[in-house]
Amino acid sequence: MNILFVCTDNFTRSVIAEFCMKDYLKTTKNNSVNVASSGIRANSDISKYSSIHFDIMKEIGIDTSDFKRTQFDEIFFKKFDVIIGMSELHKVYIKQRYNRDICLFNEILNGQQTPVNIGSPDSEDFFEQMSQLVRYINHSVPYLIRNLEKVK
């Protein structure tokens, strides 16, 4: 199974999901799933964004050294069995631009049409918000895979 996570800039949410899943697959010696990530505007300027999530993943032993931003492309509908958006914005964008439906992360995880939100870098507890985001996605990966295998 080939899975693609999609977020806006392919810098935070989809990247966390990609590398948490890669780590889980490596740990469980699962070679039947391949995973990648992309963004609907992965050519955007990310200089104002925090990269703290990379530090958080590194602290828990997740290797992100081969990270590379990738712009979403129509060819991905052929390359990937499942395309997962991190928020409604991504689902709507793909529906409007390509007339294709994708599922949301939380929709596959727990049946909810809710986004995986990212905190504001301006907030006092941004580090804690990012830590919670990484933990949430990382702990969700086994259940996400299980639910995808049920659907497949």
Summary of the structure (lengths in Angstrom):
residues: 152
radius of gyration: 14.5
end to end distance: 8.6
largest distance: 42.4
contacts: 460
relative contact order: 0.21
helix: 46%
strand: 12%
